[in-house]
C-alpha cells in the first residue's frame, strides 16, 4: 500500500500538472568551481557531502545554460593535471535523457574529467545530484540489500527540494524538475524500494543468499557491484560510470546494457567495450586535441560519421593546399614581371594572406599506432598441458567448484572461458598454471612450459614512485641495454615522458600497458588472461587482439569484452555448475542466449 507521503505527492503532482506555467527565457550564469553542494549528493553515496580535493588538478569553466535547467551546458572548460593541458577552452553539453559515451586514448584525461564533474570543480548547479561510481561500499555488518536501500538521506533531500519547487508555480524549469523529483520519490517509496533493490542486485549477479550477506564478507569487486546497484537505485540527475563492466560477468554486462539504455536522466559512461557502447549510448563525446567533440548516435554511428567527416576534411585540405601551391607558384613567377602580371600576383598574395588569417583546413592527424608484441615462444611437442580428472574446492564444508574435469591444451589453443560470477573461471586459470592445487586429480604440464598470467592484482607489483623504464630494468636486471628497453616499452604505447615519469602519474590504462610489457618480456608459451581489457582504450584492445592472433603460443582468456572474444577465441567454454562445456556457436550467439534469459527474468519481475 502507498504511504501517506506518496498519496500527498500524487495529489500535488495531479494539481501541478493541470496548468503548466509559461516558459521563462534562459539566461547565462558564470560561476567558479566552488559552488556549494547545497542539497545535492556529491560523488559516491558513501561520501556524498565531502568535496573531493584533487591534488595537482586545475579546473575552470563557465555555466552556459539556465541555472535551474535539467540540462547542463558548460563552456570554456580548461583542465590541467600534473601540469599537462588536457582541455583548453572546451565546451560540453549534457542533456537530460541522453546517454553519453566518453572516448579517448589512455592518458587523455577521461577519468580526470569525470572526477572534476563529480567533485564540482566545474560549475554545476546545486540541484544536480551526482553519483560517480568510483569506490566500492565500505565493508560492514550491513547486508548488500540494506546498503542499496540506504536512501533515507536522499529521500529527505528530494522532499525538501520538492516543497521548495512547489511554491514556484510560475517557473517552467521548476515545474519540470518537480515532476522529475516526484517520479524519483515514488521509486524510493518504502513499499516498492525493497523489490526494486532486489531486482537490481539480482541483475548484477547476487543470489538471495548474497543479498542477505554482510558486505564485510565480500571481495572488493563484489562490493563495487553493490555500489553500482545503489547508483541505479537512486537514479541521480548525473550518473558518472567509469568502466562499470570491469567487475561483471557477461550475463551481468548484458543485463546492465538493458538497464542503462533507458536511463531517463544524464549518463556519462567511460567504457572500452564497443558492444556495450553500441547498446547503451545515444551520443559519443571524444576527448581529442584538448577539445570535447560530441557526435549523435552510438559507437558504430560515431565511427561512420567520423570517417565521413575526416574524408571530407582531407578533400578540403588537399583542395586548399593545391590552391595555395598554385598561388605561391604564380606569385614567385610573375611577382616581378610586367605591371599587369605584378598586380595579379599582388592580388593573389592578398587572397592568400586572407586565407591564412581566416584559418586553413587542418590535415587529419592519425593517432600513433600501438603494436603489442608477444615474442616467438618456440615449439613444444604435445601434449603441452593435460588436465586429468581434477576436482577442486576451497573449503571442505562447501560444494566443489569443479568436479572431474578432463581435457588437454596445446600451443594452438585459443579458448574463451565464460559463465556467471563465482563459477570458477579465474580459479580454473590458477589451476592450469599451478597457483592452486586440485583437490583430486592432477594437472600435467610440459617441463619447459612457461605461463604468462595477466590479472588485475598485477598492478600491485608496480612501484608508484618509480618510472616504468627504471622498473622494467630493475625487474629484469640481466637486461643492460636501456635503448632496447625503451623501444620495447614504446611498442606498448609508452613513449617519452610516459617512460620516465613516476608510474603513479600514469593512467590505469597506461599502467596496464606496463604490465603487458612485463608479461611479454618473460617470453611465455601460453597466455592466461583474466580480464585483460580492463582500463585499456579501444585502439589498445585492437592492438592486443592482433598481437594474440600473431602469437605462436596458446591462449586462454576470461573477458567481458564480446568483441575481443570474437577476434581471438576459436572456442567458447562455459564454466557452470561444477563443469566446463564447449559452446557450439560463437560468442554473439552466446550473448543472444543471455539477452533472452535477461528479458525472461525481467518479465517474471
SEFISE-559844 format. One line per 5 residues: number of its first residue (from 0); their letters; for each residue x, y, z of C-alpha. Coordinates in steps of 0.25 Angstrom, whole numbers, plus 2048, in hexadecimal, padded with zeros to 3 digits. Example, Ala and Ser with C-alpha at 12.3 -4.5 7.8 and 13.67 -1.06 7.14 Angstrom:
BEGIN
0 = as = 831 7EE 81F  837 7FC 81D
//
This chain:
BEGIN
0 = xxxxx = 800 800 800  805 80E 7FD  809 817 809  802 824 80D  80E 82B 807
5 = xxxxx = 80C 824 7FA  7FE 827 7FA  800 836 7FC  80B 836 7F1  801 830 7E8
10 = xxxxx = 7F7 83B 7EB  801 846 7E9  806 840 7DC  7F8 840 7D7  7F6 84E 7DB
15 = xxxxx = 803 853 7D5  800 84C 7C8  7F3 853 7C6  7F9 860 7C1  807 861 7BC
20 = xxxxx = 80E 86F 7BE  813 878 7B3  821 876 7AF  82C 87E 7B4  837 884 7AC
25 = xxxxx = 844 87C 7AE  850 884 7B4  85E 882 7B5  865 881 7C3  874 882 7C5
30 = xxxxx = 879 87B 7D2  886 875 7D7  888 867 7DA  886 869 7E9  876 869 7E8
35 = xxxxx = 870 864 7F5  86B 856 7F5  85E 85A 7FB  855 84E 7FB  85B 847 7F0
40 = xxxxx = 862 83A 7F4  870 83A 7EE  87A 830 7EA  877 822 7EE  86B 820 7F8
45 = xxxxx = 876 81B 803  87C 829 803  871 832 7FC  873 83F 804  882 83F 804
50 = xxxxx = 888 847 7FA  894 840 7F3  8A0 848 7F2  8A9 843 7E7  8B7 846 7E8
55 = xxxxx = 8BF 84B 7DC  8B2 84E 7D5  8AE 85B 7D0  8A0 85D 7CA  898 869 7C5
60 = xxxxx = 88B 86A 7BD  87E 872 7BB  870 86E 7BD  869 871 7AF  85B 86C 7B2
65 = xxxxx = 84F 871 7BB  854 86F 7C9  847 867 7CC  847 85F 7BF  847 84F 7BF
70 = xxxxx = 851 851 7B4  860 854 7B7  868 85D 7AD  876 860 7B1  87F 869 7A9
75 = xxxxx = 88E 86E 7A9  892 862 7B1  8A1 861 7B4  8A7 855 7BB  8B5 853 7BF
80 = xxxxx = 8BB 847 7C6  8C9 846 7CB  8CC 852 7C3  8C7 84B 7B6  8BC 852 7AE
85 = xxxxx = 8B1 848 7AC  8A6 852 7A7  8A7 861 7A3  89A 869 7A0  892 85D 79E
90 = xxxxx = 882 85C 79E  879 851 7A3  86A 84F 7A2  864 845 7AB  855 844 7A8
95 = xxxxx = 84B 83C 7B1  846 82F 7AB  853 82D 7A3  85E 823 7A6  86C 827 7A2
100 = xxxxx = 878 81E 7A0  885 825 7A3  890 821 79A  89F 824 799  8AD 81D 799
105 = xxxxx = 8B3 819 7A6  8B8 824 7AE  8B0 82F 7A7  8A8 833 7B4  89B 82C 7B3
110 = xxxxx = 89B 827 7C1  8A1 835 7C6  895 83C 7BF  88B 833 7C6  892 836 7D3
115 = xxxxx = 891 845 7D0  882 843 7CE  87F 83A 7DA  887 844 7E3  880 850 7DD
120 = xxxxx = 88D 856 7DA  885 85B 7CD  879 864 7D0  86D 85A 7D1  861 860 7D7
125 = xxxxx = 85D 85B 7E5  850 854 7E1  858 849 7D9  85B 83D 7E2  867 835 7DD
130 = xxxxx = 86B 827 7DF  879 823 7DA  87C 814 7DA  88A 814 7DF  88B 80D 7EC
135 = xxxxx = 884 800 7F2  87B 801 7FE  883 800 80B  883 7F2 812  87A 7F2 81D
140 = xxxxx = 86F 7E9 824  865 7EF 81B  85F 7E5 810  860 7E8 802  851 7EB 801
145 = xxxxx = 852 7F4 80D  85D 7FC 806  855 7FE 7FA  849 803 801  850 80D 80A
150 = xxxxx = 849 819 803  843 820 80F  84C 82C 80D  84A 82D 7FE  83A 82C 800
155 = xxxxx = 83B 837 80B  843 840 802  83A 83D 7F6  82D 840 7FE  833 84D 803
160 = xxxxx = 836 851 7F5  828 84D 7F0  822 856 7FB  82B 862 7F6  827 860 7E8
165 = xxxxx = 818 85E 7EA  818 86D 7EF  81D 872 7E2  811 86F 7D9  815 87A 7CF
170 = xxxxx = 822 873 7CB  822 869 7C0  830 864 7C3  82C 862 7D2  81F 85A 7CD
175 = xxxxx = 827 851 7C4  831 84E 7CF  825 84C 7D9  81F 841 7D0  82C 83A 7CF
180 = xxxxx = 82E 83A 7DF  820 835 7E1  823 829 7D8  830 827 7DF  829 827 7ED
185 = xxxxx = 81F 81D 7E8  82A 814 7E4  831 816 7F2  824 813 7FA  825 808 804
190 = xxxxx = 81A 800 7FF  822 7FD 7F2  830 800 7F6  834 7F2 7FA  82E 7EB 7EE
195 = xxxxx = 836 7F5 7E5  843 7F3 7ED  841 7E4 7EC  83F 7E5 7DD  84C 7EE 7DB
200 = xxxxx = 854 7E4 7E3  84F 7D8 7DC  852 7DE 7CF  861 7E1 7D4  862 7D2 7D8
205 = xxxxx = 85E 7D2 7E6  857 7C6 7EB  84C 7C7 7F6  857 7C2 800  861 7CC 7FB
210 = xxxxx = 857 7D7 7FC  856 7D4 80B  865 7D2 80D  86D 7DD 815  875 7E5 80C
215 = xxxxx = 882 7E3 814  881 7D5 80F  882 7D9 800  88E 7DC 7F8  891 7EA 7F3
220 = xxxxx = 88C 7E7 7E5  87F 7E1 7EB  87D 7EE 7F4  87F 7F6 7E7  873 7EF 7E1
225 = xxxxx = 86B 7F3 7EE  86F 801 7EB  86B 801 7DD  85D 7FB 7E2  85C 807 7EB
230 = xxxxx = 85F 811 7E0  854 80A 7D7  84A 80A 7E3  84C 819 7E6  84C 81D 7D7
235 = xxxxx = 853 82A 7D9  852 837 7D0  860 834 7CB  865 825 7CB  874 824 7C8
240 = xxxxx = 879 816 7C5  888 813 7C3  889 805 7BD  87D 7FF 7C4  87E 7F2 7BE
245 = xxxxx = 88C 7EF 7C4  887 7E6 7CF  87B 7E0 7C8  87A 7D3 7C0  874 7D2 7B2
250 = xxxxx = 865 7D0 7B7  866 7DC 7C1  86C 7E4 7B5  860 7E1 7AC  857 7E4 7B8
255 = xxxxx = 85D 7F1 7BB  85D 7F5 7AC  84E 7F3 7AC  84C 7FB 7B9  854 807 7B5
260 = xxxxx = 84F 808 7A7  842 80E 7AC  849 817 7B7  840 824 7B8  84A 82E 7BD
265 = xxxxx = 858 831 7B9  862 825 7B8  871 827 7B5  878 81A 7B2  886 816 7B0
270 = xxxxx = 887 809 7AA  891 802 7A0  887 7F7 79D  881 7FB 78F  876 7F1 790
275 = xxxxx = 872 7F7 79D  873 806 798  86A 802 78C  85F 7FC 795  85F 808 79F
280 = xxxxx = 863 815 799  85B 81F 792  867 829 790  876 827 78F  880 832 795
285 = xxxxx = 88E 831 791  89A 838 798  8A3 83C 78C  8AD 847 78A  8A9 84D 798
290 = xxxxx = 89B 84F 794  88E 847 796  886 843 789  878 83E 78A  872 834 780
295 = xxxxx = 864 82F 77F  861 820 77F  868 814 785  877 80F 783  874 80A 775
300 = xxxxx = 86D 816 770  878 81F 776  883 817 76E  87B 819 761  879 828 764
305 = xxxxx = 887 82A 768  88C 823 75C  884 82B 752  888 838 759  896 834 758
310 = xxxxx = 895 831 74A  88E 83E 747  899 845 74F  8A4 83F 747  89E 842 73A
315 = xxxxx = 89C 851 73E  8AB 851 744  8B0 84B 736  8A8 855 72E  8AC 860 737
320 = xxxxx = 8BB 85C 736  8BB 85B 727  8B5 869 726  8BF 86F 730  8CB 868 728
325 = xxxxx = 8C5 86D 71B  8C4 87C 720  8D2 87B 726  8D8 876 719  8D1 881 711
330 = xxxxx = 8D6 88C 71B  8E4 886 71A  8E4 886 70B  8DD 893 708  8DE 89C 714
335 = xxxxx = 8EA 8A4 70E  8E5 8A3 6FF  8DC 8AD 6F7  8D4 8B7 6FF  8C7 8AF 6FB
340 = xxxxx = 8CD 8A2 700  8D3 8A8 70C  8C5 8AE 710  8BF 8A0 70E  8CA 89A 717
345 = xxxxx = 8C7 8A4 722  8B8 8A1 721  8BB 892 723  8C5 896 72E  8BA 89D 736
350 = xxxxx = 8B0 892 733  8BA 888 739  8BC 891 745  8AD 891 748  8AC 882 747
355 = xxxxx = 8B7 881 751  8B1 88B 75A  8A3 885 759  8A9 877 75D  8AD 86C 754
360 = xxxxx = 8A7 85E 754  8AF 855 75D  8B5 848 758  8AE 83C 75E  8B8 837 769
365 = xxxxx = 8B8 828 76A  8BB 822 778  8C8 81C 77A  8C6 80D 779  8C9 803 784
370 = xxxxx = 8CF 7F6 781  8CE 7EC 78C  8D8 7E1 78B  8DA 7D3 791  8E7 7CD 78D
375 = xxxxx = 8E9 7BF 785  8E8 7B5 790  8ED 7A9 788  8E7 79C 787  8E4 791 792
380 = xxxxx = 8E0 783 78E  8D2 77F 792  8CC 77D 79C  8CF 78A 7A2  8C4 78A 7AD
385 = xxxxx = 8BB 77F 7B1  8B0 780 7BC  8AD 772 7C1  8A0 771 7C9  8A2 77C 7D2
390 = xxxxx = 899 781 7DD  89B 78E 7E5  894 795 7F1  899 7A0 7FA  893 79A 807
395 = xxxxx = 88F 78C 80B  882 791 810  87E 798 803  87A 791 7F6  885 78F 7EC
400 = xxxxx = 887 799 7E1  88B 78F 7D7  889 780 7D7  890 776 7CE  896 780 7C3
405 = xxxxx = 89D 779 7B8  8A3 780 7AB  8B0 783 7A5  8B6 790 79F  8C2 793 795
410 = xxxxx = 8C9 79F 78F  8BE 7A1 785  8B3 7A2 790  8AA 7AF 78F  89F 7AE 799
415 = xxxxx = 896 7B8 7A0  890 7B4 7AD  882 7B9 7B0  878 7B7 7BB  872 7BE 7C7
420 = xxxxx = 87A 7C5 7D2  87E 7BA 7DC  87E 7AF 7D2  88D 7AE 7D3  893 7B4 7C7
425 = xxxxx = 89F 7BB 7CE  8A0 7AE 7D6  8A2 7A6 7CA  8AD 7AF 7C5  8B4 7AD 7D2
430 = xxxxx = 8B3 79E 7D2  8B9 79E 7C4  8C5 7A6 7C8  8C7 79E 7D5  8C4 7AA 7DE
435 = xxxxx = 8B9 7A1 7E4  8BA 792 7E6  8AE 789 7E3  8A7 782 7EE  8A7 776 7E5
440 = xxxxx = 8AD 772 7D8  8B9 779 7D2  8BD 783 7C8  8C9 77F 7C0  8D2 789 7B8
445 = xxxxx = 8DE 788 7AF  8EA 78A 7B7  8EE 796 7AF  8E0 79D 7AE  8E1 7AB 7B3
450 = xxxxx = 8D4 7B3 7B6  8D1 7C1 7B5  8C5 7C4 7BE  8BE 7D2 7BE  8B5 7D6 7C9
455 = xxxxx = 8B0 7E3 7CF  8B8 7E2 7DC  8C5 7E2 7D4  8C4 7F1 7D5  8C9 7EF 7E4
460 = xxxxx = 8D7 7EB 7DF  8D9 7F9 7D9  8E1 803 7E1  8D9 810 7E0  8E5 819 7E3
465 = xxxxx = 8EE 812 7D8  8ED 815 7C9  8E9 80A 7C0  8F7 809 7BA  8FE 808 7C7
470 = xxxxx = 8F4 7FE 7CC  8F6 7F5 7C0  905 7F6 7C1  904 7F3 7D0  8FB 7E7 7CD
475 = xxxxx = 904 7E1 7C2  912 7E4 7C7  918 7DC 7BD  914 7E6 7B2  91E 7F1 7B2
480 = xxxxx = 91A 7F7 7A5  912 804 7A8  90F 807 79A  90A 7F9 797  900 7FA 7A3
485 = xxxxx = 8FC 808 79F  8F8 802 791  8F1 7F6 798  8E8 800 7A0  8E6 808 794
490 = xxxxx = 8DF 7FC 78D  8D5 7FD 799  8D1 80B 796  8DB 811 7A1  8E4 81B 79C
495 = xxxxx = 8EC 828 7A0  8E7 82D 7AD  8DE 821 7B0  8EA 818 7B1  8F2 822 7BB
500 = xxxxx = 8E7 828 7C4  8E2 820 7D0  8D9 815 7CE  8CF 81B 7D8  8CD 827 7CE
505 = xxxxx = 8C9 81D 7C3  8BA 81A 7C0  8B5 80C 7C3  8B5 808 7B4  8C4 80C 7B3
510 = xxxxx = 8C7 804 7C0  8C1 7F8 7B9  8CA 7FA 7AD  8D6 7FA 7B6  8D1 7EC 7BC
515 = xxxxx = 8CF 7E7 7AE  8DD 7EB 7AA  8E2 7E4 7B7  8DA 7D8 7B3  8DF 7D7 7A5
520 = xxxxx = 8ED 7D9 7A9  8ED 7CC 7B0  8EA 7C5 7A3  8DF 7BB 7A7  8DA 7AF 79F
525 = xxxxx = 8CB 7B1 7A4  8C4 7BD 7A8  8B9 7BC 7B3  8B2 7CA 7B2  8A8 7CD 7BD
530 = xxxxx = 8A0 7DA 7B9  8AB 7DF 7B0  8A3 7EB 7AB  8A0 7F2 7B8  8A5 801 7B6
535 = xxxxx = 8AA 7FF 7A8  8A5 808 79D  89F 803 791  8AB 804 788  8B4 7FD 792
540 = xxxxx = 8AA 7F2 793  8AA 7F0 784  8BA 7F0 785  8B9 7E5 790  8AF 7DD 787
545 = xxxxx = 8B9 7DE 77B  8C5 7DA 784  8BD 7CE 789  8BA 7C9 77B  8C8 7CB 777
550 = xxxxx = 8CD 7C4 783  8D2 7B5 781  8CF 7B0 78F  8C2 7AD 796  8B7 7B6 79C
555 = xxxxx = 8AC 7B4 7A6  8A5 7C1 7AA  899 7C5 7B3  893 7D2 7AE  886 7DA 7AE
560 = xxxxx = 88A 7E1 7A0  882 7DA 796  88A 7E0 78A  897 7DB 78F  892 7CD 791
565 = xxxxx = 88C 7CD 783  89A 7D2 77E  8A3 7C8 785  89B 7BC 78A  89A 7AF 782
570 = xxxxx = 892 7A8 78D  888 7AD 797  888 7A4 7A4  87C 7A7 7AE  880 7A5 7BD
575 = xxxxx = 874 7A2 7C4  86E 798 7CF  87C 792 7D2  87F 78E 7C4  885 794 7B7
580 = xxxxx = 87D 792 7AA  880 797 79C  876 7A1 796  872 79D 788  871 7AB 782
585 = xxxxx = 879 7B8 782  879 7C2 78D  86E 7CA 788  865 7BE 787  868 7BD 796
590 = xxxxx = 865 7CB 798  857 7C9 791  854 7BE 79B  858 7C7 7A7  84F 7D2 7A2
595 = xxxxx = 843 7C9 7A0  846 7C4 7AE  847 7D2 7B4  83A 7D6 7AD  833 7CA 7B2
600 = xxxxx = 837 7CD 7C0  832 7DC 7BF  824 7D7 7BA  824 7CE 7C7  827 7DA 7D0
//
